Amino acid sequence: TYISGNAVRLAARQAKQVVLEEAAKMLDVPVDKLCAKERKVFSVEEPRKSLPLTEVIASCRRKGILTIGSGWFNPDTTPLDKETGQGRPYGTYAFATHVAEVEVDTETGVVQVLKIVAAHDVGKAINPRNAEGQIEGGVGIGLGYALMEQVVVDQGEVQSSSFATYLIPTSLDLPEVTPILVEDPEPTGPFGAKGLGEPALIPTAAAIANAVYNAVGVRITELPITPEKVLRELKKKNNS
């Protein structure tokens, strides 16, 4: 969203300028006195002087004028100083907090995630429903990372080479997810937006691991949190 969104915004601005220049000729109005809004191009000073956007585009097509634009975006960054560790390696930063509620079977070691509340600073949610869906999907990936996904290698040969042995969550494994959009517009983002890709899955595993510790008092420090690991740590705890 942050990188490609800015590039798309700049490309759209360039394409819009092509349309406005054609509309300026058709309406006999200076380009800087035109506005494009609600599928129309009109004079700011004389709003009645207007044309449907489709008519302007059609005129461009007849003349062979391409209503396209291109744009690229590379945020200003500075490398980290080797001595101080200070710098600005990224254009912006994402912040998130996940809270997990789990149930741990102390007889089998199975961890069941009941609910996850996921709050994310998205800058500005351009499409809130899509943003919430992104969070829900990220939680699903994080759930697999926390409890299931594991590459098993034996003598240099990968044993978990198919979805029969490399487990990932299905829709039946997903808990109740409550996404919370925290909007604090990012000045350098497209319309204030930030990215919401990886951030949606990163906190999930840590939240689940902490919830397991809160539930049964054992700390699992290696993912995935399998029943075998839970039982092993419970045994250590009970024998100490």
C-alpha positions in Angstrom: 0.0 0.0 0.0 2.7 2.5 1.0 5.1 2.0 -1.9 2.8 0.9 -4.7 0.0 3.1 -3.5 2.1 6.2 -3.8 3.3 5.1 -7.2 -0.3 4.6 -8.4 -1.3 7.9 -7.0 1.4 9.7 -8.9 0.6 7.8 -12.1 -3.1 8.7 -11.8 -2.2 12.4 -11.3 -0.2 12.3 -14.5 -3.1 10.6 -16.4 -5.5 13.2 -14.9 -3.4 16.0 -16.2 -3.7 14.6 -19.8 -7.5 14.6 -19.4 -7.6 18.1 -18.0 -5.5 19.5 -20.8 -7.9 18.1 -23.4 -10.9 19.4 -21.4 -9.3 22.8 -21.3 -9.3 22.9 -25.1 -12.9 21.7 -25.3 -14.2 24.2 -22.7 -11.8 27.0 -23.6 -10.8 27.3 -19.9 -7.2 27.3 -18.6 -6.1 24.0 -17.2 -5.4 25.5 -13.7 -9.0 26.7 -13.6 -10.5 23.2 -14.1 -11.6 20.6 -11.5 -12.5 16.9 -12.0 -15.1 15.6 -9.7 -18.1 13.3 -9.6 -17.4 12.1 -13.2 -17.3 15.6 -14.6 -14.7 18.2 -15.6 -15.8 21.7 -14.9 -14.6 25.3 -14.5 -13.9 26.3 -11.0 -15.0 29.9 -11.7 -18.0 28.9 -13.9 -19.2 25.5 -12.7 -21.9 25.4 -15.5 -19.1 25.1 -18.0 -18.6 21.4 -17.7 -18.3 18.1 -19.6 -18.9 14.5 -18.7 -15.6 12.8 -18.1 -16.6 10.1 -20.6 -16.9 12.8 -23.3 -13.4 14.1 -22.6 -12.0 10.6 -22.7 -13.8 9.9 -26.0 -12.3 13.1 -27.5 -8.8 11.9 -26.4 -9.4 8.5 -28.0 -10.5 10.1 -31.3 -7.3 12.1 -31.4 -5.1 9.2 -30.4 -4.2 10.8 -27.1 -3.3 8.2 -24.5 -4.9 8.9 -21.2 -2.2 7.0 -19.2 0.4 8.0 -16.7 3.4 6.5 -15.0 4.8 7.0 -11.5 7.3 5.6 -9.1 8.0 6.1 -5.5 11.1 5.4 -3.4 10.8 6.9 0.1 13.7 9.0 1.6 15.8 6.8 3.9 19.2 7.0 5.5 21.2 3.9 6.5 21.9 3.1 10.1 25.0 4.6 11.5 27.5 1.8 12.4 28.6 3.7 15.6 25.3 5.0 17.0 22.8 2.6 15.4 20.7 5.7 14.5 19.2 6.3 11.1 16.0 6.1 9.1 16.1 2.9 7.1 12.4 2.9 6.3 9.9 5.5 5.0 7.4 4.8 7.7 6.6 2.2 10.4 3.6 0.0 11.2 2.4 -0.6 14.8 0.1 -3.4 16.0 -1.0 -5.2 19.1 -2.6 -8.7 19.2 -4.3 -10.3 22.2 -5.0 -14.0 22.1 -7.3 -16.1 24.2 -6.3 -19.8 24.2 -7.3 -23.1 25.8 -4.6 -25.6 26.6 -5.4 -29.3 27.2 -2.9 -30.3 29.9 -3.5 -34.0 29.1 -2.7 -33.8 25.4 -0.8 -30.6 25.0 -3.1 -29.4 22.3 -3.5 -25.6 22.1 -6.8 -24.2 20.8 -7.0 -20.5 20.0 -10.4 -19.2 20.9 -10.2 -15.6 20.0 -7.8 -13.0 18.8 -8.2 -9.2 19.0 -5.9 -7.4 16.5 -5.4 -3.7 16.6 -3.4 -2.1 13.8 -2.2 1.4 13.0 -3.2 1.6 9.3 -2.5 5.3 8.8 -5.8 5.9 6.9 -8.1 3.0 5.9 -8.9 3.6 2.3 -11.2 0.6 2.2 -12.0 -0.3 5.8 -13.7 -3.6 4.9 -10.7 -4.8 2.9 -8.3 -3.7 5.7 -10.3 -5.7 8.2 -10.1 -8.7 5.8 -6.4 -8.2 5.5 -6.0 -8.4 9.3 -8.2 -11.5 9.5 -6.2 -13.2 6.8 -2.9 -12.2 8.4 -4.1 -13.7 11.7 -4.8 -17.0 9.9 -1.2 -17.1 8.5 0.1 -16.2 12.0 -1.9 -19.0 13.5 -0.2 -21.5 11.2 3.2 -20.0 12.0 2.5 -20.4 15.7 1.0 -23.8 15.9 1.4 -25.9 12.7 3.9 -25.0 10.0 7.2 -26.7 10.2 9.8 -27.7 7.7 11.2 -31.1 8.8 14.6 -32.0 7.3 16.2 -35.4 7.8 19.7 -36.0 6.5 19.3 -33.2 4.0 16.0 -34.3 2.7 12.8 -32.4 3.3 10.2 -34.6 4.9 7.3 -32.1 5.0 7.2 -31.7 1.2 3.4 -31.6 0.7 0.3 -30.3 2.4 -0.2 -33.7 3.8 2.8 -33.3 6.0 3.3 -29.5 6.0 0.2 -28.4 7.8 -1.5 -25.0 7.4 -4.7 -23.7 8.9 -8.1 -24.2 7.2 -11.2 -22.1 7.8 -12.2 -24.5 10.4 -9.1 -23.8 12.4 -9.5 -20.0 12.6 -10.7 -18.5 15.8 -13.0 -15.5 16.3 -11.0 -12.5 15.1 -11.8 -9.0 16.1 -9.9 -6.5 13.9 -9.5 -2.9 15.2 -8.4 -0.2 12.8 -6.4 2.6 14.4 -6.2 5.5 12.0 -3.4 8.0 12.4 -2.8 9.3 8.8 0.8 9.0 7.6 1.9 12.3 5.9 4.0 10.5 3.3 1.5 7.7 2.6 -1.1 7.6 -0.3 -4.0 9.6 1.2 -2.5 8.9 4.6 -2.4 5.1 4.3 0.3 2.7 5.5 1.0 -0.9 4.5 -1.0 -3.8 6.1 0.6 -6.9 4.6 3.1 -8.6 6.9 2.1 -6.5 10.0 -1.1 -8.5 10.2 0.6 -11.8 10.8 3.8 -10.8 12.8 2.3 -10.3 16.3 0.0 -13.4 16.2 2.5 -16.1 17.2 3.9 -14.0 20.1 0.4 -13.3 21.4 -0.4 -17.1 21.3 2.8 -18.1 23.0 2.2 -15.5 25.8 -1.3 -16.7 26.2 -0.1 -20.3 26.6 2.3 -19.1 29.3 -0.5 -17.3 31.0 -2.8 -20.4 30.8 -0.4 -23.1 32.1 2.8 -21.4 33.2 5.2 -22.8 30.6 7.1 -20.8 28.1 7.5 -22.2 24.6 10.4 -20.5 22.9 10.5 -22.4 19.6 7.8 -22.4 17.0 5.6 -24.1 16.2 4.0 -24.7 19.6 3.3 -28.4 19.2 1.5 -30.6 21.7 4.8 -32.5 22.3 6.6 -29.3 23.3 3.8 -28.2 25.6 3.8 -31.6 27.3 7.6 -31.6 27.6 7.6 -28.2 29.3 4.6 -29.2 31.6 6.5 -32.3 32.7 9.6 -30.2 33.5 7.4 -27.7 35.4 5.7 -30.5 37.4 9.0 -32.2 38.2 10.8 -29.0 39.4 
